[in-house]
Amino acid sequence: MKYDLSDIMKKAHNFYRTGKYTWSESLRKSWKMAKFSVRTKAEIAGMVDYKAADNKAFANKLRKENEGYKPAERSAYDKFTAPASAYYTNNNRGRFGSCFVGD
């Protein structure tokens, strides 16, 4: 386990500069903080990401349920085949003379 000694000394100097702690107290406090951060990083690395595991299980369940799914056939009403003259006038302008008709 390696500690960032530079960071520990910087924190100790900052504690000492506040005037609340002596040099030995500030060093002790910064070392305590460094050990705590290393310990928490190790604990976090060992944690299991339950949310990701649940999401993966749910996605697999949905895939399994929808394996044989086929979309419904489209009806003749879904095919809209209006001629361009329905939107454009003789001078190739849209309704009210606009150039853009949203297509």
Secondary structure, DSSP 4 states (H G I P E B T S, - for coil): ----HHHHHHHHHHHHHHTSS-HHHHHHHHHHHHHHHHHHHHHHHH---HHHHHHHHHHHHHHHHTTT--PPPPPGGG-----GGGT--TTS--GGG-S----
